[in-house]
């Protein structure tokens, strides 16, 4: 009998405790959340995509991941950005199209691609436009750079920050290029860009448009004599193995941009837009440092590997620039005022 009474008493105590607990949950307004608070994290309010066509270890991809990390941190996890590298979301042209209709939220894109949408962007890839790297950043981080960002708004794109893609140089398998005359009759691979072809032809060489993936074999079989690109790409694609002569003429410094889709941008609050813009700018500073380090490391490795580096004299730099002035008139005659403003920046 005593055991039955004890059992009933225990059941009553348990029932009362359960009832009290239920009342507390109901008063909290969100019983599910209270019940499982310790067992799961809150889901992000936004899960957004970011596209880059470069491999994982490339500075722009590392910059993108830093951007995603900063945004998640600054929004306390409310906004999560998934970075898709290696062209997983398509080519740069395809990515820009998807950005314009909201299929992708963020991306890193070359100015070369943006020039197909806004011809004014051709100015930023004119040959020998900048005196050096410092000159370029004074332009892009200043008033002129802001004007270019504004120009994208009417294309359903939001410009966030400028990324570095280094200076592009000529390299070949035949001989050192020390003067303009050394370019004569060389077959130089170029990207599928009329402006790049015009630049190479203006220097006396023959421009050969060709897919990037085909360049190594073309150099190896002497289908072409040379190509042009930045230091990291020269190494990554193995072109230094079959074209050991590189001339540091820095004929173009084609910057890149972090972009957001206008459709995505309109969904965000003003506060979140400010956070994302600040994070994009911080990631750009990070990416530029990575690029500088990588470029110097690549140069040292390739010199040790037997590459022969030629630096143009001041007088030859002037001659190279003079030879391509026809390109300025062909592609940027409407924007000569912008070109002149860039030249005046000190």
RAFEN-V559283 format. One line per field, one symbol per residue. phi: phi as a letter, one per 20 degrees, with the letter a starting at -180 (. if undefined). A space follows every 10 residues. Layout:
BEGIN
phi: ???
END
This chain:
BEGIN
phi: .gffffffgf ffffffffff ffffffffnb gffffdgedb effffccddc dbeefgefgf ffffffgfff ffffdlnfdd deeddmmfeo ffffffffff dnfcecadcf ggffffecgg ffgfdfflfd faffffffff edffffffff fegfdmcded aedecmedce cbddafddbg ffegmfedfc ffcfffffff ffenedecfb fgfefgffff emfceabbae ggfgegemff fcbeecdeel fccefccecc fgffgffefg ffffffffff ffffffffff fgffgfffgf fffffofded dffgffgfff fffdffffff dcffdfffgf fffefd
END
